[in-house]
């Protein structure tokens, strides 16, 4: 159904177009996100889209960036909570699980784009978001070393990718209908086991 509305300001209309692009990409995939469908969703003509974006690629990139920001904001908010580093990463993982379950279409869109997009600029846009996530995790592990809750010999880059890999596995399971197999409890148990290895002997090494 078209999201027709009254008169909107320029920024409001642009935001509406971006949200429409996200909706269409989620429903039809990246190849099916045509300007015709996006314009119909908004309730404007195709030429009207180009008042706000130079071309289709720029529109899709901004829509994908918005989805990536929502995902990253969820992770970053959990990372800023109180507690030692292992506990915060565990809470981040729980938040990530809830994001995937609550936003299956957006999660599918991110996964599909990273794995299936042929345009290198679009792939890079999503890859950058993955790198931002690993950077947040790496910084947290580094802080954990300073506070004594993480092993001093930990390779923080490898550890960050271990946690992210669990998240990617979770998304894949959810999008293929296996969320009843990889339940929240099982997913977080896997995270807990990885974290136990990360923090093991930390207290001993501190002495």
C-alpha positions in Angstrom: 0.0 0.0 0.0 1.3 3.5 -0.9 2.2 5.7 2.0 0.6 8.7 0.6 0.4 11.7 2.9 -0.1 15.4 2.9 2.4 18.1 2.1 5.8 17.3 3.6 9.0 19.4 4.0 12.0 18.4 1.9 13.8 16.5 4.7 10.6 14.7 5.6 10.0 13.7 2.1 13.5 12.5 1.7 13.2 10.4 4.9 9.9 9.0 3.6 11.6 8.0 0.3 14.5 6.3 2.2 12.0 4.3 4.3 10.1 3.3 1.2 13.3 2.1 -0.4 14.0 0.0 2.7 10.5 -1.5 2.6 10.8 -2.3 -1.1 14.3 -3.8 -0.7 13.1 -6.0 2.1 10.0 -7.2 0.1 11.6 -7.6 -3.3 15.4 -7.8 -2.7 18.0 -5.5 -4.0 17.4 -6.3 -7.7 13.7 -5.7 -7.3 14.1 -2.3 -5.6 13.1 -0.4 -8.7 12.5 3.4 -8.7 9.0 2.6 -10.0 8.1 0.5 -6.9 9.8 3.0 -4.6 7.9 5.9 -6.1 4.6 4.0 -5.9 5.2 3.3 -2.2 5.8 7.0 -1.5 2.9 8.1 -3.8 5.0 10.3 -6.1 6.2 10.1 -9.7 9.6 8.5 -10.5 11.1 11.9 -11.6 10.2 13.3 -8.2 12.7 10.9 -6.6 15.6 12.6 -8.4 14.8 15.9 -6.7 16.3 14.3 -3.6 18.9 11.8 -5.0 21.2 12.0 -8.0 20.4 8.5 -9.1 19.0 5.1 -8.0 22.4 3.9 -6.6 22.6 6.9 -4.3 19.1 6.3 -3.0 19.8 2.6 -2.3 23.1 3.4 -0.7 21.4 5.9 1.7 18.7 3.4 2.5 21.2 0.6 3.2 23.2 3.1 5.3 20.1 3.8 7.4 19.5 0.1 8.0 23.2 -0.3 8.9 23.0 2.7 11.3 19.9 1.2 13.1 21.8 -2.1 13.5 25.0 -0.3 14.7 23.1 2.0 17.1 21.6 -1.1 18.7 25.0 -2.7 19.3 26.7 0.6 20.4 23.9 1.3 22.9 24.4 -2.1 24.5 28.2 -1.6 24.5 27.8 1.6 26.5 26.0 -0.1 29.4 27.6 -0.5 32.9 29.5 -3.7 33.9 32.7 -5.4 33.1 33.6 -6.1 29.4 32.5 -9.8 29.2 29.1 -9.0 30.8 28.6 -6.1 28.4 29.5 -8.2 25.3 27.1 -10.9 26.5 24.4 -8.2 26.8 25.3 -6.9 23.3 24.8 -10.4 22.0 21.4 -10.7 23.7 20.4 -7.3 22.2 21.7 -8.4 18.8 19.5 -11.5 19.0 16.4 -9.5 19.8 17.2 -7.1 17.0 17.3 -9.9 14.5 14.1 -11.4 15.8 12.3 -8.1 15.9 13.5 -6.8 12.5 13.7 -10.0 10.3 13.2 -8.0 7.1 16.0 -5.5 7.8 18.3 -8.3 9.0 17.6 -10.2 5.8 18.3 -7.1 3.7 21.7 -6.7 5.3 22.6 -10.3 4.9 21.5 -10.4 1.3 23.3 -7.3 0.4 26.6 -8.3 1.9 26.5 -11.8 0.3 24.7 -11.1 -3.0 25.3 -7.5 -4.1 27.4 -7.3 -7.3 28.0 -3.5 -7.1 31.3 -3.1 -5.2 30.2 0.3 -3.9 27.1 -1.2 -2.3 29.1 -4.2 -0.9 31.6 -1.8 0.6 28.9 0.3 2.3 27.7 -2.8 4.2 31.2 -4.2 4.8 32.1 -0.9 6.5 29.3 -1.5 9.0 30.7 -4.9 9.8 34.1 -3.4 10.4 32.6 -0.8 12.7 31.1 -3.6 14.7 34.4 -5.4 15.0 36.1 -2.1 15.9 33.7 -1.6 18.8 34.3 -5.2 20.0 38.1 -4.8 19.7 38.0 -1.6 21.7 36.0 -3.3 24.4 38.4 -6.2 24.6 41.3 -3.8 24.9 39.5 -2.1 27.7 38.9 -5.5 29.3 42.7 -6.1 29.3 43.2 -2.8 31.2 40.5 -3.6 33.7 41.8 -7.2 34.2 38.6 -9.0 33.0 40.1 -10.2 29.8 43.3 -12.3 29.2 46.3 -10.1 28.5 47.4 -12.4 25.7 44.1 -12.2 23.9 44.2 -11.4 20.2 41.5 -8.7 20.2 40.9 -8.8 16.5 40.3 -12.6 16.4 38.1 -12.4 19.5 36.0 -9.6 17.9 35.5 -11.7 14.7 34.6 -14.7 16.8 31.7 -12.8 18.4 30.6 -11.3 15.1 30.8 -14.8 13.5 28.3 -16.1 16.1 26.0 -13.2 15.2 26.2 -13.9 11.5 25.4 -17.6 12.2 22.4 -16.4 14.2 21.1 -14.3 11.3 21.6 -17.1 8.8 19.7 -19.5 11.1 16.9 -17.1 11.7 16.5 -16.2 8.0 16.4 -19.9 7.0 13.7 -20.6 9.5 15.9 -22.3 12.1 15.2 -20.0 15.0 13.5 -22.9 16.8 16.7 -24.8 16.6 19.1 -22.0 17.4 17.0 -20.6 20.2 17.9 -17.5 22.2 19.2 -19.6 25.0 21.4 -21.7 22.8 22.7 -18.7 20.9 23.7 -17.0 24.1 25.2 -20.2 25.5 27.6 -20.2 22.5 28.5 -16.6 23.3 29.0 -17.5 26.9 31.4 -20.3 26.1 33.5 -18.1 23.8 33.6 -15.4 26.5 34.7 -18.0 29.1 37.7 -18.8 27.0 38.4 -15.1 26.6 38.3 -14.3 30.3 39.8 -17.6 31.6 43.0 -17.2 33.6 42.6 -13.4 33.5 42.7 -13.2 37.3 45.7 -15.5 37.5 47.6 -13.4 34.8 46.8 -10.3 36.8 48.7 -11.5 39.8 
